[in-house]
Amino acid sequence: MREKREVDMTTGVIWKRLLAFTVPLLVGNLFQQLYNTVDSMVVGNYVGKDALAAVTSTSQIINTLIGLFMGFATGAGVVISQYYGARDRENMRRAIHTSVVFSLLMGIALSVIGVAASPWMIRAMRTPGSVIEGAEEYLHIYFLGAVGLVMYNMGAGILRAIGDSRRPLYFLILSSVLNVVLDLLFVVRFGLGVAGVAYATILSQFVSAVLIFAVLFASREDYGLRFSELGLSPAMLKKIVMIGLPTGLQLAVISFSNVFVQAYINDFDAAAMAGWGIRIRLEAFIFLPMQSIGLAITTFVGQNVGAGLTDRIREGVKVSLQMAMGITLLIIVPLFIFAPQVSAIFNQEEDVLHFAVLFLRSSLPFMVIACGNQIYAGALRGVGDARLPMVVMIGSFVVFRQIYLYVFSQLFDPLIVVALAFPAGWTLCSAIMFGIFHSKRWERDLAGSVGGTAEKSPASS
């Protein structure tokens, strides 16, 4: 008997299924994003712009190293959701237990690599001397606690793969509130500065990881964990890696490329770095709806692949794109108008606000276009094709973006060129992904894999 928390996406009205799954996922991602945002707000208001620059400029380094490992969580979620949709209990359990052991090993590796590589990457970004010490301190502490982050995301991915996006949300809300309290305690009360927000983050992440694995081990459902079953199944690990590695490499390579985008910003001063950091923090919130819907469509497609419902997959992607673009538009219009007031939440120094508003308003109009690459990439991963989105996104966000920066920064105002680097990549990527998805290659591959027996769901709208 299934728990009511599970969401079977192979039946029912599509937009209702997607919305029911996306809302708690969106709120969860919102609270997860609050980790770094609260860090930035606390140091920006209580320590200063150098500290704000130190914390925000490290985002791409963190994303570079964590992205690779998070890709495996995505791969595990796709495999688990497909077995869940096919009602294959034995293989689903094997995939779950393999994923947990693998994520623990990856978390340990991330800590070692992160601590070792951070100093080199900070210097590769041409970080100013006034910011280097704080950036190194923040990253050193952050990566020492990376196991908690990796384990939480894998545990949450397991629950989401079977349609339960609510319990990960509850634990994330709790740990996010704890992070706010610890940020203020460590920075304002104890005066620990950048180190304080780093300690607050890793302690909160460990709490969320402990809570979610307590639930998984206590569960008596098919997805519940058992110590006796923990191990690495070579065949299952290969399947997870085949899907997860392209996604992880995509995330890591794109973020690594953005390290060099950050270097262009760092050639200015701490005020420009802080302003850019404010833009990155605010854009992350704007991306949350489209990313959450993209994660929902991956689970939706994965389950419907297992059930062989091709028409339902196609309709689900259409509905999810409409949802993502509509929500994004509702967010960016008021943010464009009130950009100075919103930016001032992080820091109120005039030079910092000048750069923050300039960077933010240059990218906001393009964010509706960015919905396309998130939704289509999520759909293709759901059918098991993670390589093609990887190639397209690396080509758009890495190769094209670096060529764009190198060429146009020689011809025009470098600050404006850098500000438009992200929108240019989003536009190119969405155009290519649109063409790929509507070429219907994935439909032919799916028809071949299920013997051409795909059927149309009666509840397709």
C-alpha positions as a Markdown table, in Angstrom:
| # | Residue | x | y | z |
|---|---|---|---|---|
| 1 | Met | 0.0 | 0.0 | 0.0 |
| 2 | Arg | 1.4 | 3.4 | -1.0 |
| 3 | Glu | 1.6 | 6.4 | 1.4 |
| 4 | Lys | -0.6 | 9.3 | 0.5 |
| 5 | Arg | 2.5 | 11.5 | 0.3 |
| 6 | Glu | 3.5 | 9.8 | -3.0 |
| 7 | Val | 2.3 | 11.4 | -6.2 |
| 8 | Asp | 1.6 | 9.1 | -9.1 |
| 9 | Met | 2.1 | 11.3 | -12.2 |
| 10 | Thr | 1.0 | 8.7 | -14.7 |
| 11 | Thr | -2.7 | 9.5 | -14.0 |
| 12 | Gly | -4.8 | 12.5 | -13.3 |
| 13 | Val | -5.0 | 16.1 | -14.7 |
| 14 | Ile | -1.5 | 17.1 | -15.7 |
| 15 | Trp | -1.4 | 20.7 | -14.5 |
| 16 | Lys | -2.8 | 19.7 | -11.1 |
| 17 | Arg | -0.2 | 16.9 | -10.7 |
| 18 | Leu | 2.6 | 19.3 | -11.7 |
| 19 | Leu | 1.4 | 22.0 | -9.5 |
| 20 | Ala | 0.9 | 19.7 | -6.5 |
| 21 | Phe | 4.4 | 18.5 | -6.9 |
| 22 | Thr | 6.0 | 21.8 | -7.8 |
| 23 | Val | 4.7 | 24.0 | -5.0 |
| 24 | Pro | 6.4 | 22.2 | -2.1 |
| 25 | Leu | 9.4 | 21.8 | -4.2 |
| 26 | Leu | 9.5 | 25.5 | -5.0 |
| 27 | Val | 9.1 | 26.5 | -1.4 |
| 28 | Gly | 11.8 | 24.0 | -0.5 |
| 29 | Asn | 14.2 | 25.5 | -3.1 |
| 30 | Leu | 13.3 | 28.9 | -1.8 |
| 31 | Phe | 14.3 | 28.1 | 1.7 |
| 32 | Gln | 17.5 | 26.3 | 0.4 |
| 33 | Gln | 18.4 | 29.5 | -1.5 |
| 34 | Leu | 18.0 | 31.4 | 1.7 |
| 35 | Tyr | 21.1 | 29.8 | 3.1 |
| 36 | Asn | 23.4 | 31.8 | 0.9 |
| 37 | Thr | 21.1 | 34.8 | 0.7 |
| 38 | Val | 20.9 | 35.3 | 4.4 |
| 39 | Asp | 24.7 | 34.8 | 4.6 |
| 40 | Ser | 25.1 | 37.7 | 2.1 |
| 41 | Met | 22.5 | 39.9 | 3.9 |
| 42 | Val | 24.1 | 39.5 | 7.3 |
| 43 | Val | 27.7 | 40.1 | 6.2 |
| 44 | Gly | 26.7 | 42.9 | 3.9 |
| 45 | Asn | 24.9 | 44.8 | 6.6 |
| 46 | Tyr | 26.9 | 44.0 | 9.7 |
| 47 | Val | 30.5 | 43.5 | 8.3 |
| 48 | Gly | 30.8 | 45.5 | 5.0 |
| 49 | Lys | 31.1 | 45.3 | 1.3 |
| 50 | Asp | 34.5 | 43.5 | 1.3 |
| 51 | Ala | 32.9 | 40.7 | 3.3 |
| 52 | Leu | 29.8 | 40.7 | 1.0 |
| 53 | Ala | 32.1 | 40.5 | -2.0 |
| 54 | Ala | 34.0 | 37.6 | -0.3 |
| 55 | Val | 30.9 | 35.5 | 0.3 |
| 56 | Thr | 29.1 | 36.2 | -3.0 |
| 57 | Ser | 32.2 | 35.9 | -5.3 |
| 58 | Thr | 32.7 | 32.3 | -4.1 |
| 59 | Ser | 29.3 | 31.1 | -5.4 |
| 60 | Gln | 30.7 | 29.9 | -8.7 |
| 61 | Ile | 33.5 | 28.0 | -7.0 |
| 62 | Ile | 31.0 | 26.3 | -4.8 |
| 63 | Asn | 28.7 | 25.6 | -7.7 |
| 64 | Thr | 31.6 | 24.2 | -9.8 |
| 65 | Leu | 32.5 | 21.5 | -7.3 |
| 66 | Ile | 29.0 | 20.8 | -5.9 |
| 67 | Gly | 27.5 | 20.7 | -9.4 |
| 68 | Leu | 29.4 | 17.6 | -10.4 |
| 69 | Phe | 28.2 | 15.7 | -7.3 |
| 70 | Met | 24.6 | 17.0 | -7.5 |
| 71 | Gly | 24.4 | 15.6 | -11.0 |
| 72 | Phe | 24.6 | 12.1 | -9.6 |
| 73 | Ala | 21.6 | 12.9 | -7.4 |
| 74 | Thr | 19.7 | 13.9 | -10.5 |
| 75 | Gly | 20.7 | 10.7 | -12.2 |
| 76 | Ala | 19.6 | 8.6 | -9.2 |
| 77 | Gly | 16.3 | 10.4 | -9.1 |
| 78 | Val | 15.6 | 9.6 | -12.8 |
| 79 | Val | 16.5 | 5.9 | -12.3 |
| 80 | Ile | 14.4 | 5.6 | -9.2 |
| 81 | Ser | 11.4 | 7.4 | -10.7 |
| 82 | Gln | 11.5 | 5.2 | -13.8 |
| 83 | Tyr | 11.4 | 2.0 | -11.6 |
| 84 | Tyr | 8.7 | 3.5 | -9.5 |
| 85 | Gly | 6.6 | 4.3 | -12.6 |
| 86 | Ala | 7.2 | 0.7 | -13.8 |
| 87 | Arg | 6.2 | -0.7 | -10.4 |
| 88 | Asp | 9.6 | -2.5 | -10.3 |
| 89 | Arg | 10.1 | -2.7 | -6.5 |
| 90 | Glu | 13.3 | -4.8 | -6.5 |
| 91 | Asn | 15.3 | -2.6 | -8.8 |
| 92 | Met | 13.9 | 0.6 | -7.2 |
| 93 | Arg | 15.3 | -0.5 | -3.8 |
| 94 | Arg | 18.6 | -1.5 | -5.3 |
| 95 | Ala | 18.8 | 1.9 | -6.9 |
| 96 | Ile | 18.0 | 3.7 | -3.7 |
| 97 | His | 20.5 | 1.9 | -1.5 |
| 98 | Thr | 23.3 | 2.2 | -4.1 |
| 99 | Ser | 22.6 | 5.9 | -4.4 |
| 100 | Val | 22.9 | 6.5 | -0.7 |
| 101 | Val | 26.3 | 4.8 | -0.4 |
| 102 | Phe | 27.6 | 6.5 | -3.5 |
| 103 | Ser | 26.5 | 9.9 | -2.2 |
| 104 | Leu | 28.3 | 9.4 | 1.1 |
| 105 | Leu | 31.5 | 8.6 | -0.8 |
| 106 | Met | 31.0 | 11.6 | -3.1 |
| 107 | Gly | 30.4 | 13.9 | -0.1 |
| 108 | Ile | 33.7 | 12.9 | 1.4 |
| 109 | Ala | 35.5 | 13.4 | -1.9 |
| 110 | Leu | 33.8 | 16.8 | -2.3 |
| 111 | Ser | 35.2 | 18.0 | 1.1 |
| 112 | Val | 38.7 | 16.9 | 0.2 |
| 113 | Ile | 38.7 | 18.4 | -3.3 |
| 114 | Gly | 36.9 | 21.6 | -2.2 |
| 115 | Val | 39.4 | 22.4 | 0.5 |
| 116 | Ala | 42.4 | 21.7 | -1.8 |
| 117 | Ala | 41.1 | 23.5 | -4.9 |
| 118 | Ser | 39.6 | 26.6 | -3.4 |
| 119 | Pro | 42.7 | 28.7 | -3.0 |
| 120 | Trp | 43.8 | 28.1 | -6.6 |
| 121 | Met | 40.3 | 29.0 | -7.9 |
| 122 | Ile | 40.1 | 32.2 | -5.8 |
| 123 | Arg | 43.3 | 33.4 | -7.4 |
| 124 | Ala | 42.1 | 32.3 | -10.9 |
| 125 | Met | 39.2 | 34.8 | -10.5 |
| 126 | Arg | 41.8 | 37.6 | -10.0 |
| 127 | Thr | 40.2 | 38.3 | -6.6 |
| 128 | Pro | 41.4 | 41.6 | -5.0 |
| 129 | Gly | 43.6 | 41.4 | -2.0 |
| 130 | Ser | 41.0 | 42.9 | 0.3 |
| 131 | Val | 38.7 | 40.1 | -0.4 |
| 132 | Ile | 41.0 | 37.0 | -0.7 |
| 133 | Glu | 41.3 | 36.2 | 3.0 |
| 134 | Gly | 37.5 | 36.3 | 3.7 |
| 135 | Ala | 36.8 | 34.2 | 0.5 |
| 136 | Glu | 39.4 | 31.5 | 1.5 |
| 137 | Glu | 38.0 | 31.3 | 5.1 |
| 138 | Tyr | 34.4 | 31.0 | 3.9 |
| 139 | Leu | 35.2 | 28.2 | 1.4 |
| 140 | His | 37.4 | 26.2 | 3.7 |
| 141 | Ile | 34.7 | 26.0 | 6.3 |
| 142 | Tyr | 31.9 | 25.4 | 3.8 |
| 143 | Phe | 33.6 | 22.5 | 2.1 |
| 144 | Leu | 34.5 | 20.8 | 5.4 |
| 145 | Gly | 30.8 | 20.5 | 5.9 |
| 146 | Ala | 29.9 | 19.5 | 2.4 |
| 147 | Val | 28.8 | 15.9 | 3.3 |
| 148 | Gly | 25.7 | 17.2 | 5.0 |
| 149 | Leu | 24.7 | 19.1 | 1.8 |
| 150 | Val | 25.3 | 16.1 | -0.5 |
| 151 | Met | 23.5 | 13.7 | 1.8 |
| 152 | Tyr | 20.4 | 16.0 | 2.2 |
| 153 | Asn | 20.1 | 16.4 | -1.6 |
| 154 | Met | 20.3 | 12.7 | -2.2 |
| 155 | Gly | 17.8 | 11.9 | 0.5 |
| 156 | Ala | 15.4 | 14.6 | -0.8 |
| 157 | Gly | 15.9 | 13.3 | -4.3 |
| 158 | Ile | 14.8 | 9.8 | -3.3 |
| 159 | Leu | 11.6 | 11.1 | -1.8 |
| 160 | Arg | 10.9 | 13.4 | -4.8 |
| 161 | Ala | 11.5 | 10.5 | -7.2 |
| 162 | Ile | 8.5 | 8.7 | -5.7 |
| 163 | Gly | 6.5 | 11.9 | -5.7 |
| 164 | Asp | 7.0 | 13.1 | -2.1 |
| 165 | Ser | 8.2 | 16.7 | -2.2 |
| 166 | Arg | 6.6 | 17.7 | 1.1 |
| 167 | Arg | 8.8 | 16.2 | 3.7 |
| 168 | Pro | 12.0 | 17.5 | 2.2 |
| 169 | Leu | 10.3 | 20.9 | 2.3 |
| 170 | Tyr | 9.5 | 20.6 | 6.0 |
| 171 | Phe | 13.1 | 19.7 | 7.0 |
| 172 | Leu | 14.4 | 22.4 | 4.7 |
| 173 | Ile | 12.2 | 25.1 | 6.3 |
| 174 | Leu | 13.4 | 24.0 | 9.8 |
| 175 | Ser | 17.1 | 24.1 | 8.8 |
| 176 | Ser | 16.7 | 27.4 | 7.0 |
| 177 | Val | 15.2 | 29.0 | 10.1 |
| 178 | Leu | 18.1 | 27.5 | 12.1 |
| 179 | Asn | 20.6 | 29.0 | 9.6 |
| 180 | Val | 19.1 | 32.5 | 10.1 |
| 181 | Val | 19.3 | 32.2 | 13.9 |
| 182 | Leu | 22.9 | 30.9 | 13.8 |
| 183 | Asp | 23.9 | 33.6 | 11.3 |
| 184 | Leu | 22.8 | 36.4 | 13.6 |
| 185 | Leu | 24.2 | 34.7 | 16.6 |
| 186 | Phe | 27.6 | 34.0 | 15.2 |
| 187 | Val | 28.1 | 37.3 | 13.3 |
| 188 | Val | 26.2 | 39.9 | 15.4 |
| 189 | Arg | 26.6 | 38.4 | 18.9 |
| 190 | Phe | 30.0 | 36.6 | 18.6 |
| 191 | Gly | 31.5 | 38.8 | 15.9 |
| 192 | Leu | 32.8 | 35.8 | 13.8 |
| 193 | Gly | 32.3 | 37.7 | 10.5 |
| 194 | Val | 32.6 | 35.5 | 7.4 |
| 195 | Ala | 33.5 | 32.4 | 9.4 |
| 196 | Gly | 30.3 | 32.8 | 11.3 |
| 197 | Val | 28.0 | 32.5 | 8.3 |
| 198 | Ala | 30.0 | 29.6 | 7.0 |
| 199 | Tyr | 29.6 | 27.7 | 10.3 |
| 200 | Ala | 25.9 | 28.5 | 10.4 |
| 201 | Thr | 25.4 | 27.1 | 6.9 |
| 202 | Ile | 27.2 | 23.7 | 7.5 |
| 203 | Leu | 25.5 | 23.1 | 10.8 |
| 204 | Ser | 22.1 | 23.8 | 9.4 |
| 205 | Gln | 22.8 | 21.5 | 6.4 |
| 206 | Phe | 23.8 | 18.6 | 8.7 |
| 207 | Val | 20.5 | 19.0 | 10.6 |
| 208 | Ser | 18.4 | 18.7 | 7.4 |
| 209 | Ala | 20.4 | 15.6 | 6.3 |
| 210 | Val | 20.0 | 13.9 | 9.7 |
| 211 | Leu | 16.2 | 14.5 | 9.6 |
| 212 | Ile | 15.6 | 13.2 | 6.1 |
| 213 | Phe | 17.6 | 10.0 | 6.6 |
| 214 | Ala | 15.8 | 9.4 | 9.9 |
| 215 | Val | 12.6 | 9.4 | 7.9 |
| 216 | Leu | 14.0 | 7.1 | 5.2 |
| 217 | Phe | 15.3 | 4.5 | 7.7 |
| 218 | Ala | 12.1 | 4.6 | 9.8 |
| 219 | Ser | 9.8 | 4.1 | 6.7 |
| 220 | Arg | 8.4 | 0.6 | 6.1 |
| 221 | Glu | 7.4 | 1.5 | 2.5 |
| 222 | Asp | 9.2 | 0.1 | -0.5 |
| 223 | Tyr | 11.6 | 3.1 | -0.6 |
| 224 | Gly | 12.6 | 2.8 | 3.0 |
| 225 | Leu | 16.3 | 2.3 | 3.8 |
| 226 | Arg | 17.7 | -0.8 | 5.5 |
| 227 | Phe | 21.3 | -1.1 | 6.8 |
| 228 | Ser | 21.5 | -4.7 | 5.6 |
| 229 | Glu | 20.8 | -3.6 | 2.0 |
| 230 | Leu | 23.3 | -0.7 | 1.8 |
| 231 | Gly | 25.9 | -1.4 | -0.8 |
| 232 | Leu | 27.0 | -0.6 | -4.4 |
| 233 | Ser | 25.4 | -2.5 | -7.1 |
| 234 | Pro | 27.7 | -2.2 | -10.1 |
| 235 | Ala | 25.0 | -2.5 | -12.7 |
| 236 | Met | 22.8 | 0.1 | -10.9 |
| 237 | Leu | 25.7 | 2.4 | -10.2 |
| 238 | Lys | 26.6 | 2.4 | -13.9 |
| 239 | Lys | 23.0 | 3.3 | -14.8 |
| 240 | Ile | 23.0 | 6.2 | -12.3 |
| 241 | Val | 26.4 | 7.5 | -13.5 |
| 242 | Met | 25.4 | 7.2 | -17.2 |
| 243 | Ile | 22.5 | 9.7 | -16.5 |
| 244 | Gly | 24.1 | 11.7 | -13.7 |
| 245 | Leu | 27.6 | 12.2 | -15.0 |
| 246 | Pro | 26.6 | 14.3 | -18.0 |
| 247 | Thr | 24.3 | 16.4 | -15.8 |
| 248 | Gly | 27.0 | 16.9 | -13.2 |
| 249 | Leu | 29.7 | 17.7 | -15.8 |
| 250 | Gln | 27.3 | 20.2 | -17.3 |
| 251 | Leu | 26.7 | 22.0 | -14.0 |
| 252 | Ala | 30.4 | 21.8 | -13.0 |
| 253 | Val | 31.7 | 23.0 | -16.4 |
| 254 | Ile | 29.2 | 25.9 | -16.7 |
| 255 | Ser | 30.0 | 27.1 | -13.1 |
| 256 | Phe | 33.7 | 26.8 | -13.8 |
| 257 | Ser | 33.3 | 28.9 | -16.9 |
| 258 | Asn | 31.5 | 31.4 | -14.7 |
| 259 | Val | 34.6 | 31.6 | -12.5 |
| 260 | Phe | 36.2 | 33.4 | -15.4 |
| 261 | Val | 33.1 | 35.6 | -15.9 |
| 262 | Gln | 33.6 | 36.6 | -12.2 |
| 263 | Ala | 37.2 | 37.4 | -13.1 |
| 264 | Tyr | 36.0 | 40.1 | -15.5 |
| 265 | Ile | 34.0 | 41.6 | -12.6 |
| 266 | Asn | 36.9 | 41.3 | -10.2 |
| 267 | Asp | 39.0 | 43.5 | -12.5 |
| 268 | Phe | 36.9 | 46.4 | -11.3 |
| 269 | Asp | 36.7 | 46.7 | -7.5 |
| 270 | Ala | 34.9 | 45.4 | -4.3 |
| 271 | Ala | 31.8 | 47.6 | -5.0 |
| 272 | Ala | 31.4 | 46.0 | -8.5 |
| 273 | Met | 31.9 | 42.5 | -7.0 |
| 274 | Ala | 29.4 | 43.2 | -4.3 |
| 275 | Gly | 26.9 | 44.6 | -6.8 |
| 276 | Trp | 27.4 | 41.5 | -9.1 |
| 277 | Gly | 26.9 | 39.3 | -6.0 |
| 278 | Ile | 23.6 | 41.0 | -5.3 |
| 279 | Arg | 22.4 | 40.3 | -8.8 |
| 280 | Ile | 23.4 | 36.7 | -8.6 |
| 281 | Arg | 21.6 | 36.3 | -5.3 |
| 282 | Leu | 18.4 | 37.9 | -6.6 |
| 283 | Glu | 18.5 | 36.0 | -10.0 |
| 284 | Ala | 18.8 | 32.8 | -8.1 |
| 285 | Phe | 15.3 | 33.4 | -6.6 |
| 286 | Ile | 13.9 | 34.3 | -10.0 |
| 287 | Phe | 15.2 | 31.0 | -11.4 |
| 288 | Leu | 13.6 | 29.0 | -8.6 |
| 289 | Pro | 10.1 | 28.6 | -10.2 |
| 290 | Met | 11.5 | 27.5 | -13.6 |
| 291 | Gln | 14.0 | 25.2 | -11.9 |
| 292 | Ser | 11.4 | 23.7 | -9.6 |
| 293 | Ile | 9.1 | 23.1 | -12.5 |
| 294 | Gly | 12.0 | 21.7 | -14.5 |
| 295 | Leu | 12.7 | 19.2 | -11.6 |
| 296 | Ala | 9.0 | 18.3 | -11.5 |
| 297 | Ile | 8.9 | 17.6 | -15.2 |
| 298 | Thr | 11.9 | 15.3 | -14.9 |
| 299 | Thr | 10.0 | 13.2 | -12.3 |
| 300 | Phe | 6.8 | 13.5 | -14.4 |
| 301 | Val | 8.5 | 12.3 | -17.6 |
| 302 | Gly | 10.5 | 9.6 | -15.7 |
| 303 | Gln | 7.3 | 8.1 | -14.3 |
| 304 | Asn | 5.5 | 8.3 | -17.6 |
| 305 | Val | 8.4 | 6.8 | -19.5 |
| 306 | Gly | 8.1 | 3.8 | -17.1 |
| 307 | Ala | 4.4 | 3.6 | -18.0 |
| 308 | Gly | 4.9 | 4.2 | -21.7 |
| 309 | Leu | 2.7 | 7.3 | -22.0 |
| 310 | Thr | 4.2 | 9.3 | -24.8 |
| 311 | Asp | 1.3 | 11.7 | -25.4 |
| 312 | Arg | 1.1 | 12.5 | -21.7 |
| 313 | Ile | 4.8 | 13.4 | -21.7 |
| 314 | Arg | 4.4 | 15.8 | -24.6 |
| 315 | Glu | 1.4 | 17.5 | -23.1 |
| 316 | Gly | 3.1 | 17.7 | -19.7 |
| 317 | Val | 6.1 | 19.5 | -21.2 |
| 318 | Lys | 3.8 | 22.1 | -22.9 |
| 319 | Val | 1.9 | 22.7 | -19.6 |
| 320 | Ser | 5.1 | 23.0 | -17.6 |
| 321 | Leu | 6.6 | 25.6 | -20.0 |
| 322 | Gln | 3.5 | 27.7 | -19.8 |
| 323 | Met | 3.6 | 27.6 | -16.0 |
| 324 | Ala | 7.2 | 28.5 | -15.8 |
| 325 | Met | 7.0 | 31.5 | -18.2 |
| 326 | Gly | 3.9 | 32.9 | -16.6 |
| 327 | Ile | 5.3 | 32.8 | -13.0 |
| 328 | Thr | 8.6 | 34.2 | -14.1 |
| 329 | Leu | 7.0 | 37.1 | -15.9 |
| 330 | Leu | 5.0 | 38.0 | -12.7 |
| 331 | Ile | 8.2 | 38.1 | -10.7 |
| 332 | Ile | 10.5 | 40.1 | -13.0 |
| 333 | Val | 8.2 | 43.1 | -13.8 |
| 334 | Pro | 8.0 | 44.4 | -10.2 |
| 335 | Leu | 11.6 | 43.5 | -9.5 |
| 336 | Phe | 12.7 | 45.6 | -12.5 |
| 337 | Ile | 10.8 | 48.6 | -11.2 |
| 338 | Phe | 11.9 | 48.3 | -7.6 |
| 339 | Ala | 15.5 | 47.1 | -8.3 |
| 340 | Pro | 17.2 | 49.8 | -6.2 |
| 341 | Gln | 15.0 | 49.2 | -3.1 |
| 342 | Val | 15.4 | 45.4 | -3.3 |
| 343 | Ser | 19.1 | 45.6 | -3.8 |
| 344 | Ala | 19.4 | 47.9 | -0.7 |
| 345 | Ile | 18.4 | 44.9 | 1.5 |
| 346 | Phe | 21.9 | 43.5 | 1.0 |
| 347 | Asn | 23.9 | 46.7 | 1.3 |
| 348 | Gln | 23.1 | 50.4 | 1.2 |
| 349 | Glu | 26.4 | 51.9 | 0.0 |
| 350 | Glu | 25.8 | 54.1 | -3.1 |
| 351 | Asp | 28.5 | 52.5 | -5.3 |
| 352 | Val | 27.4 | 49.0 | -4.5 |
| 353 | Leu | 23.7 | 49.8 | -5.4 |
| 354 | His | 24.8 | 51.5 | -8.7 |
| 355 | Phe | 26.4 | 48.3 | -9.9 |
| 356 | Ala | 23.6 | 46.0 | -8.5 |
| 357 | Val | 20.8 | 47.9 | -10.3 |
| 358 | Leu | 22.8 | 48.1 | -13.6 |
| 359 | Phe | 23.6 | 44.3 | -13.6 |
| 360 | Leu | 20.1 | 43.3 | -12.5 |
| 361 | Arg | 18.1 | 45.4 | -15.0 |
| 362 | Ser | 20.3 | 44.2 | -17.9 |
| 363 | Ser | 19.3 | 40.6 | -17.4 |
| 364 | Leu | 15.7 | 40.6 | -16.1 |
| 365 | Pro | 14.0 | 40.9 | -19.5 |
| 366 | Phe | 15.7 | 37.8 | -20.8 |
| 367 | Met | 14.7 | 35.5 | -17.9 |
| 368 | Val | 11.4 | 34.5 | -19.5 |
| 369 | Ile | 13.4 | 33.1 | -22.4 |
| 370 | Ala | 15.6 | 31.1 | -20.0 |
| 371 | Cys | 12.5 | 29.0 | -19.0 |
| 372 | Gly | 12.9 | 27.1 | -22.2 |
| 373 | Asn | 16.3 | 25.6 | -21.4 |
| 374 | Gln | 15.2 | 24.6 | -17.9 |
| 375 | Ile | 12.0 | 22.8 | -19.0 |
| 376 | Tyr | 13.3 | 21.1 | -22.1 |
| 377 | Ala | 16.5 | 19.9 | -20.4 |
| 378 | Gly | 14.4 | 18.5 | -17.5 |
| 379 | Ala | 12.2 | 16.7 | -19.9 |
| 380 | Leu | 15.1 | 15.1 | -21.8 |
| 381 | Arg | 16.7 | 14.0 | -18.6 |
| 382 | Gly | 13.4 | 12.4 | -17.6 |
| 383 | Val | 13.5 | 10.2 | -20.7 |
| 384 | Gly | 17.1 | 9.2 | -19.8 |
| 385 | Asp | 18.9 | 11.5 | -22.3 |
| 386 | Ala | 21.2 | 13.6 | -20.1 |
| 387 | Arg | 24.0 | 13.9 | -22.7 |
| 388 | Leu | 22.3 | 16.1 | -25.2 |
| 389 | Pro | 21.3 | 18.8 | -22.6 |
| 390 | Met | 24.8 | 18.7 | -21.3 |
| 391 | Val | 26.3 | 19.3 | -24.8 |
| 392 | Val | 23.9 | 22.1 | -25.6 |
| 393 | Met | 24.3 | 23.9 | -22.2 |
| 394 | Ile | 28.1 | 23.6 | -22.2 |
| 395 | Gly | 28.1 | 25.0 | -25.8 |
| 396 | Ser | 25.8 | 27.9 | -24.9 |
| 397 | Phe | 27.0 | 28.7 | -21.4 |
| 398 | Val | 30.7 | 28.0 | -21.7 |
| 399 | Val | 32.0 | 28.0 | -25.2 |
| 400 | Phe | 29.7 | 30.7 | -26.6 |
| 401 | Arg | 29.8 | 32.8 | -23.5 |
| 402 | Gln | 33.6 | 32.9 | -23.3 |
| 403 | Ile | 33.9 | 33.7 | -27.0 |
| 404 | Tyr | 31.3 | 36.5 | -26.6 |
| 405 | Leu | 33.2 | 38.0 | -23.6 |
| 406 | Tyr | 36.5 | 37.9 | -25.3 |
| 407 | Val | 35.3 | 39.4 | -28.5 |
| 408 | Phe | 32.8 | 42.0 | -27.4 |
| 409 | Ser | 34.8 | 43.2 | -24.4 |
| 410 | Gln | 37.4 | 44.4 | -26.9 |
| 411 | Leu | 34.8 | 46.4 | -28.8 |
| 412 | Phe | 32.3 | 47.8 | -26.2 |
| 413 | Asp | 32.1 | 48.9 | -22.6 |
| 414 | Pro | 33.3 | 45.8 | -20.7 |
| 415 | Leu | 30.9 | 46.3 | -17.9 |
| 416 | Ile | 27.8 | 46.2 | -20.1 |
| 417 | Val | 29.3 | 43.3 | -22.1 |
| 418 | Val | 29.8 | 41.2 | -18.9 |
| 419 | Ala | 26.3 | 42.2 | -17.7 |
| 420 | Leu | 24.7 | 40.7 | -20.9 |
| 421 | Ala | 26.9 | 37.6 | -21.0 |
| 422 | Phe | 24.4 | 35.4 | -19.1 |
| 423 | Pro | 21.3 | 36.6 | -21.1 |
| 424 | Ala | 23.1 | 35.9 | -24.4 |
| 425 | Gly | 23.8 | 32.3 | -23.3 |
| 426 | Trp | 20.3 | 31.7 | -22.1 |
| 427 | Thr | 18.8 | 32.9 | -25.4 |
| 428 | Leu | 21.0 | 30.7 | -27.5 |
| 429 | Cys | 20.5 | 27.6 | -25.3 |
| 430 | Ser | 16.7 | 28.0 | -25.2 |
| 431 | Ala | 16.5 | 28.3 | -29.0 |
| 432 | Ile | 18.6 | 25.1 | -29.5 |
| 433 | Met | 16.7 | 23.1 | -26.9 |
| 434 | Phe | 13.4 | 24.1 | -28.4 |
| 435 | Gly | 14.5 | 22.8 | -31.8 |
| 436 | Ile | 15.8 | 19.5 | -30.3 |
| 437 | Phe | 12.7 | 18.7 | -28.3 |
| 438 | His | 10.3 | 19.5 | -31.1 |
| 439 | Ser | 12.4 | 17.3 | -33.5 |
| 440 | Lys | 10.7 | 14.4 | -31.7 |
| 441 | Arg | 13.8 | 12.3 | -31.6 |
| 442 | Trp | 13.0 | 11.4 | -28.0 |
| 443 | Glu | 9.6 | 10.1 | -29.1 |
| 444 | Arg | 11.2 | 7.8 | -31.6 |
| 445 | Asp | 13.7 | 6.5 | -29.0 |
| 446 | Leu | 10.9 | 5.9 | -26.5 |
| 447 | Ala | 8.7 | 4.2 | -29.0 |
| 448 | Gly | 11.5 | 1.8 | -29.8 |
| 449 | Ser | 12.3 | 1.1 | -26.2 |
| 450 | Val | 8.7 | 0.2 | -25.3 |
| 451 | Gly | 7.9 | -1.6 | -28.5 |
| 452 | Gly | 5.8 | 1.2 | -29.9 |
| 453 | Thr | 3.0 | 0.6 | -27.4 |
| 454 | Ala | 2.8 | 4.1 | -26.0 |
| 455 | Glu | -0.7 | 5.2 | -25.5 |
| 456 | Lys | -2.4 | 8.5 | -25.0 |
| 457 | Ser | -3.6 | 9.3 | -21.4 |
| 458 | Pro | -7.3 | 10.3 | -21.2 |
| 459 | Ala | -6.3 | 13.0 | -18.6 |
| 460 | Ser | -3.9 | 15.1 | -20.7 |
| 461 | Ser | -4.8 | 18.6 | -19.9 |
